[in-house]
Amino acid sequence: FVLVSATALPGLVPFMVFDDWKVALRVSNVVLISLLFLVGYWWAHYTDARPLKVAMIVLIMGVAMVLVAVALGG
């Protein structure tokens, strides 16, 4: 419960800061995709892979998921 709640907080903060939900949604997407990059970079050190390559792959997967959500109306 704590882990799921802690990972959801960075995505919720923009909705508490901005009045316009569309702006908050885009800022939330940017924050979470940036965190995906950082986690991919950090994770690569534990797998003995190239950090930048792994971070970019995780980032691209995150962007792809956002694009699918936007295409479906999100």
VOKEDO-919551 format. One record per residue: residue in three letters; x, y, z of N, C-alpha, C in turn. Coordinates in nm, 3 decimals. Example, Ala and Ser with C-alpha at 12.3 -4.5 7.8 and 13.67 -1.06 7.14 Angstrom:
// residues 2
r:ALA	n_px:1.319	n_py:-0.569	n_pz:0.780	ca_px:1.230	ca_py:-0.450	ca_pz:0.780	c_px:1.320	c_py:-0.330	c_pz:0.780
r:SER	n_px:1.285	n_py:-0.225	n_pz:0.708	ca_px:1.367	ca_py:-0.106	ca_pz:0.714	c_px:1.290	c_py:0.003	c_pz:0.787
// end
This chain:
// residues 74
r:PHE	n_px:0.082	n_py:-0.119	n_pz:0.000	ca_px:0.000	ca_py:0.000	ca_pz:0.000	c_px:0.086	c_py:0.126	c_pz:0.000
r:VAL	n_px:0.189	n_py:0.127	n_pz:0.083	ca_px:0.276	ca_py:0.244	ca_pz:0.094	c_px:0.351	c_py:0.266	c_pz:-0.038
r:LEU	n_px:0.400	n_py:0.160	n_pz:-0.100	ca_px:0.473	ca_py:0.172	ca_pz:-0.225	c_px:0.386	c_py:0.228	c_pz:-0.336
r:VAL	n_px:0.265	n_py:0.177	n_pz:-0.348	ca_px:0.173	ca_py:0.226	ca_pz:-0.451	c_px:0.135	c_py:0.371	c_pz:-0.424
r:SER	n_px:0.109	n_py:0.403	n_pz:-0.301	ca_px:0.074	ca_py:0.541	ca_pz:-0.266	c_px:0.190	c_py:0.637	c_pz:-0.292
r:ALA	n_px:0.311	n_py:0.595	n_pz:-0.259	ca_px:0.428	ca_py:0.681	ca_pz:-0.279	c_px:0.454	c_py:0.705	c_pz:-0.427
r:THR	n_px:0.430	n_py:0.605	n_pz:-0.512	ca_px:0.453	ca_py:0.625	ca_pz:-0.655	c_px:0.342	c_py:0.704	c_pz:-0.720
r:ALA	n_px:0.227	n_py:0.712	n_pz:-0.658	ca_px:0.116	ca_py:0.789	ca_pz:-0.715	c_px:0.125	c_py:0.938	c_pz:-0.680
r:LEU	n_px:0.194	n_py:0.972	n_pz:-0.573	ca_px:0.200	ca_py:1.112	ca_pz:-0.528	c_px:0.257	c_py:1.209	c_pz:-0.631
r:PRO	n_px:0.368	n_py:1.177	n_pz:-0.698	ca_px:0.419	ca_py:1.275	ca_pz:-0.796	c_px:0.321	c_py:1.304	c_pz:-0.910
r:GLY	n_px:0.237	n_py:1.209	n_pz:-0.943	ca_px:0.137	ca_py:1.230	ca_pz:-1.047	c_px:0.016	c_py:1.307	c_pz:-0.998
r:LEU	n_px:-0.007	n_py:1.308	n_pz:-0.868	ca_px:-0.122	ca_py:1.379	ca_pz:-0.812	c_px:-0.093	c_py:1.524	c_pz:-0.778
r:VAL	n_px:0.030	n_py:1.555	n_pz:-0.750	ca_px:0.066	ca_py:1.691	ca_pz:-0.707	c_px:0.024	c_py:1.798	c_pz:-0.809
r:PRO	n_px:0.047	n_py:1.779	n_pz:-0.940	ca_px:0.004	ca_py:1.883	ca_pz:-1.034	c_px:-0.146	c_py:1.911	c_pz:-1.030
r:PHE	n_px:-0.228	n_py:1.811	n_pz:-0.998	ca_px:-0.372	ca_py:1.832	ca_pz:-0.990	c_px:-0.410	c_py:1.914	c_pz:-0.867
r:MET	n_px:-0.325	n_py:1.913	n_pz:-0.766	ca_px:-0.349	ca_py:1.996	ca_pz:-0.648	c_px:-0.295	c_py:2.138	c_pz:-0.666
r:VAL	n_px:-0.201	n_py:2.156	n_pz:-0.760	ca_px:-0.137	ca_py:2.286	ca_pz:-0.778	c_px:-0.208	c_py:2.370	c_pz:-0.884
r:PHE	n_px:-0.245	n_py:2.307	n_pz:-0.996	ca_px:-0.303	ca_py:2.381	ca_pz:-1.108	c_px:-0.456	c_py:2.375	c_pz:-1.104
r:ASP	n_px:-0.518	n_py:2.486	n_pz:-1.143	ca_px:-0.664	ca_py:2.491	ca_pz:-1.148	c_px:-0.719	c_py:2.423	c_pz:-1.273
r:ASP	n_px:-0.650	n_py:2.440	n_pz:-1.385	ca_px:-0.695	ca_py:2.380	ca_pz:-1.511	c_px:-0.652	c_py:2.234	c_pz:-1.517
r:TRP	n_px:-0.748	n_py:2.145	n_pz:-1.530	ca_px:-0.716	ca_py:2.002	ca_pz:-1.528	c_px:-0.635	c_py:1.958	c_pz:-1.649
r:LYS	n_px:-0.651	n_py:2.027	n_pz:-1.763	ca_px:-0.575	ca_py:1.989	ca_pz:-1.882	c_px:-0.426	c_py:2.019	c_pz:-1.863
r:VAL	n_px:-0.397	n_py:2.133	n_pz:-1.806	ca_px:-0.257	ca_py:2.168	ca_pz:-1.777	c_px:-0.201	c_py:2.073	c_pz:-1.672
r:ALA	n_px:-0.279	n_py:2.044	n_pz:-1.571	ca_px:-0.233	ca_py:1.952	ca_pz:-1.466	c_px:-0.205	c_py:1.814	c_pz:-1.522
r:LEU	n_px:-0.288	n_py:1.769	n_pz:-1.617	ca_px:-0.268	ca_py:1.637	ca_pz:-1.677	c_px:-0.137	c_py:1.633	c_pz:-1.755
r:ARG	n_px:-0.108	n_py:1.735	n_pz:-1.833	ca_px:0.016	ca_py:1.738	ca_pz:-1.912	c_px:0.138	c_py:1.750	c_pz:-1.822
r:VAL	n_px:0.129	n_py:1.832	n_pz:-1.719	ca_px:0.241	ca_py:1.844	ca_pz:-1.624	c_px:0.263	c_py:1.711	c_pz:-1.552
r:SER	n_px:0.154	n_py:1.646	n_pz:-1.515	ca_px:0.165	ca_py:1.515	ca_pz:-1.451	c_px:0.233	c_py:1.415	c_pz:-1.543
r:ASN	n_px:0.195	n_py:1.416	n_pz:-1.671	ca_px:0.260	ca_py:1.327	ca_pz:-1.768	c_px:0.409	c_py:1.354	c_pz:-1.777
r:VAL	n_px:0.449	n_py:1.479	n_pz:-1.782	ca_px:0.590	ca_py:1.515	ca_pz:-1.792	c_px:0.665	c_py:1.470	c_pz:-1.667
r:VAL	n_px:0.606	n_py:1.491	n_pz:-1.552	ca_px:0.671	ca_py:1.451	ca_pz:-1.426	c_px:0.690	c_py:1.301	c_pz:-1.422
r:LEU	n_px:0.586	n_py:1.226	n_pz:-1.454	ca_px:0.595	ca_py:1.080	ca_pz:-1.446	c_px:0.687	c_py:1.022	c_pz:-1.552
r:ILE	n_px:0.688	n_py:1.080	n_pz:-1.671	ca_px:0.780	ca_py:1.032	ca_pz:-1.775	c_px:0.924	c_py:1.064	c_pz:-1.736
r:SER	n_px:0.947	n_py:1.179	n_pz:-1.675	ca_px:1.081	ca_py:1.211	ca_pz:-1.626	c_px:1.126	c_py:1.113	c_pz:-1.519
r:LEU	n_px:1.033	n_py:1.076	n_pz:-1.432	ca_px:1.067	ca_py:0.977	ca_pz:-1.329	c_px:1.096	c_py:0.841	c_pz:-1.390
r:LEU	n_px:1.027	n_py:0.807	n_pz:-1.499	ca_px:1.057	ca_py:0.682	ca_pz:-1.569	c_px:1.201	c_py:0.683	c_pz:-1.622
r:PHE	n_px:1.242	n_py:0.797	n_pz:-1.676	ca_px:1.380	ca_py:0.809	ca_pz:-1.724	c_px:1.479	c_py:0.788	c_pz:-1.609
r:LEU	n_px:1.454	n_py:0.855	n_pz:-1.498	ca_px:1.545	ca_py:0.844	ca_pz:-1.383	c_px:1.549	c_py:0.702	c_pz:-1.327
r:VAL	n_px:1.434	n_py:0.638	n_pz:-1.318	ca_px:1.430	ca_py:0.501	ca_pz:-1.266	c_px:1.498	c_py:0.405	c_pz:-1.364
r:GLY	n_px:1.480	n_py:0.426	n_pz:-1.494	ca_px:1.548	ca_py:0.343	ca_pz:-1.593	c_px:1.699	c_py:0.358	c_pz:-1.584
r:TYR	n_px:1.745	n_py:0.481	n_pz:-1.565	ca_px:1.888	ca_py:0.506	ca_pz:-1.550	c_px:1.942	c_py:0.438	c_pz:-1.424
r:TRP	n_px:1.868	n_py:0.451	n_pz:-1.314	ca_px:1.909	ca_py:0.391	ca_pz:-1.187	c_px:1.907	c_py:0.239	c_pz:-1.196
r:TRP	n_px:1.804	n_py:0.183	n_pz:-1.260	ca_px:1.788	ca_py:0.039	ca_pz:-1.270	c_px:1.899	c_py:-0.024	c_pz:-1.355
r:ALA	n_px:1.945	n_py:0.047	n_pz:-1.455	ca_px:2.048	ca_py:-0.006	ca_pz:-1.545	c_px:2.177	c_py:-0.036	c_pz:-1.470
r:HIS	n_px:2.206	n_py:0.039	n_pz:-1.366	ca_px:2.327	ca_py:0.013	ca_pz:-1.288	c_px:2.322	c_py:-0.123	c_pz:-1.220
r:TYR	n_px:2.203	n_py:-0.168	n_pz:-1.187	ca_px:2.189	ca_py:-0.298	ca_pz:-1.121	c_px:2.188	c_py:-0.414	c_pz:-1.220
r:THR	n_px:2.165	n_py:-0.386	n_pz:-1.346	ca_px:2.160	ca_py:-0.492	ca_pz:-1.447	c_px:2.285	c_py:-0.496	c_pz:-1.532
r:ASP	n_px:2.383	n_py:-0.413	n_pz:-1.503	ca_px:2.507	ca_py:-0.403	ca_pz:-1.579	c_px:2.483	c_py:-0.369	c_pz:-1.726
r:ALA	n_px:2.380	n_py:-0.291	n_pz:-1.751	ca_px:2.350	ca_py:-0.245	ca_pz:-1.887	c_px:2.394	c_py:-0.099	c_pz:-1.898
r:ARG	n_px:2.389	n_py:-0.047	n_pz:-2.019	ca_px:2.423	ca_py:0.094	ca_pz:-2.038	c_px:2.309	c_py:0.181	c_pz:-1.986
r:PRO	n_px:2.337	n_py:0.266	n_pz:-1.887	ca_px:2.230	ca_py:0.343	ca_pz:-1.822	c_px:2.150	c_py:0.431	c_pz:-1.917
r:LEU	n_px:2.218	n_py:0.503	n_pz:-2.006	ca_px:2.147	ca_py:0.593	ca_pz:-2.095	c_px:2.057	c_py:0.517	c_pz:-2.192
r:LYS	n_px:2.104	n_py:0.404	n_pz:-2.240	ca_px:2.024	ca_py:0.324	ca_pz:-2.332	c_px:1.898	c_py:0.270	c_pz:-2.264
r:VAL	n_px:1.915	n_py:0.215	n_pz:-2.145	ca_px:1.800	ca_py:0.162	ca_pz:-2.072	c_px:1.703	c_py:0.274	c_pz:-2.037
r:ALA	n_px:1.755	n_py:0.388	n_pz:-1.993	ca_px:1.670	ca_py:0.501	ca_pz:-1.957	c_px:1.590	c_py:0.549	c_pz:-2.077
r:MET	n_px:1.652	n_py:0.554	n_pz:-2.193	ca_px:1.581	ca_py:0.598	ca_pz:-2.314	c_px:1.474	c_py:0.497	c_pz:-2.355
r:ILE	n_px:1.502	n_py:0.368	n_pz:-2.340	ca_px:1.402	ca_py:0.266	ca_pz:-2.374	c_px:1.281	c_py:0.276	c_pz:-2.281
r:VAL	n_px:1.307	n_py:0.292	n_pz:-2.153	ca_px:1.197	ca_py:0.307	ca_pz:-2.057	c_px:1.120	c_py:0.435	c_pz:-2.084
r:LEU	n_px:1.191	n_py:0.542	n_pz:-2.117	ca_px:1.127	ca_py:0.669	ca_pz:-2.150	c_px:1.038	c_py:0.656	c_pz:-2.273
r:ILE	n_px:1.086	n_py:0.589	n_pz:-2.377	ca_px:1.008	ca_py:0.571	ca_pz:-2.499	c_px:0.884	c_py:0.488	c_pz:-2.472
r:MET	n_px:0.897	n_py:0.386	n_pz:-2.388	ca_px:0.778	ca_py:0.307	ca_pz:-2.353	c_px:0.676	c_py:0.391	c_pz:-2.277
r:GLY	n_px:0.723	n_py:0.478	n_pz:-2.190	ca_px:0.632	ca_py:0.568	ca_pz:-2.118	c_px:0.564	c_py:0.665	c_pz:-2.210
r:VAL	n_px:0.638	n_py:0.723	n_pz:-2.304	ca_px:0.579	ca_py:0.815	ca_pz:-2.400	c_px:0.476	c_py:0.743	c_pz:-2.488
r:ALA	n_px:0.507	n_py:0.620	n_pz:-2.526	ca_px:0.412	ca_py:0.542	ca_pz:-2.606	c_px:0.282	c_py:0.518	c_pz:-2.529
r:MET	n_px:0.292	n_py:0.488	n_pz:-2.400	ca_px:0.172	ca_py:0.468	ca_pz:-2.321	c_px:0.090	c_py:0.597	c_pz:-2.308
r:VAL	n_px:0.159	n_py:0.710	n_pz:-2.294	ca_px:0.088	ca_py:0.838	ca_pz:-2.287	c_px:0.018	c_py:0.868	c_pz:-2.419
r:LEU	n_px:0.087	n_py:0.841	n_pz:-2.530	ca_px:0.027	ca_py:0.867	ca_pz:-2.661	c_px:-0.096	c_py:0.779	c_pz:-2.685
r:VAL	n_px:-0.091	n_py:0.655	n_pz:-2.641	ca_px:-0.208	ca_py:0.567	ca_pz:-2.653	c_px:-0.322	c_py:0.621	c_pz:-2.568
r:ALA	n_px:-0.292	n_py:0.665	n_pz:-2.447	ca_px:-0.397	ca_py:0.720	ca_pz:-2.359	c_px:-0.457	c_py:0.845	c_pz:-2.419
r:VAL	n_px:-0.374	n_py:0.932	n_pz:-2.477	ca_px:-0.425	ca_py:1.056	ca_pz:-2.539	c_px:-0.510	c_py:1.022	c_pz:-2.661
r:ALA	n_px:-0.467	n_py:0.924	n_pz:-2.739	ca_px:-0.544	ca_py:0.885	ca_pz:-2.856	c_px:-0.680	c_py:0.826	c_pz:-2.818
r:LEU	n_px:-0.688	n_py:0.765	n_pz:-2.701	ca_px:-0.814	ca_py:0.707	ca_pz:-2.655	c_px:-0.900	c_py:0.807	c_pz:-2.577
r:GLY	n_px:-0.853	n_py:0.932	n_pz:-2.571	ca_px:-0.932	ca_py:1.036	ca_pz:-2.507	c_px:-0.885	c_py:1.078	c_pz:-2.370
r:GLY	n_px:-0.767	n_py:1.035	n_pz:-2.331	ca_px:-0.719	ca_py:1.068	ca_pz:-2.196	c_px:-0.631	c_py:1.187	c_pz:-2.190
// end
